[in-house]
Amino acid sequence: DVRCLAALDGDRLASGGGDASIIIWNLADGTQLAKLEGHTSYVQCLALLDADRLASGGRDRSIIVWNLADGTRLSTLEGHTSAVLCLAKLADGRLASGSGDSSIILWNPADGAQLATLEGHTGSVQCLTTLDGGRLASGGDDTSIIIWNLADGRQLTKHEGHTAMVRCLATLDGAALASGGSDETIRIRPVLHP
């Protein structure tokens, strides 16, 4: 199965799948440009870091940073104790990863250094999205959404309301956050910067 997609520059698309590979596609004619192999289980999530680098998270608990020019592996980020379920590129170049181990790790993708671990969820972290004002939103199996201050890793607010896991998040104009849950609802709430 195809688990995740990421739009690349130059009319290209990356897809990650259950076969543990990432395929780079030419959108103009649908041809396969490259196949990136390195994960040992499902590729769960993708995040474009810049024009030259792509990050992938897998069920094998690792994150791989790829060179898009030649398909080589630049680094492997290891620290989660369960599957990496979601990734988000932060405005300052850092990478955030959410995992089945209930944590979010902030990384320097250039050297693989772990910069911070954000803990507050009591179940798998299913989704991440950035907000203005240096904030990150996370949704999880515990039905909650947590808003984090990225400067110091502090939990700013915790939103309840869903009655089942929060599966996806989207920022709306920087001032509102939409969340979709396994309870078959979409909730929209203001997330104005304090």
Secondary structure, DSSP 8 states (H G I E B T S, - for coil): -EEEEEEETTTEEEEEETTSEEEEEETTT--EEEEEE--SS-EEEEEEEETTEEEEEETTSEEEEEETTT--EEEEEE--SS-EEEEEE-TTS-EEEEETTSEEEEEETTTTEEEEEEE--SS-EEEEEEETTTEEEEEETTS-EEEEETTTTEEEEEE---SS-EEEEEEETTTEEEEEETTS-EEEEE----
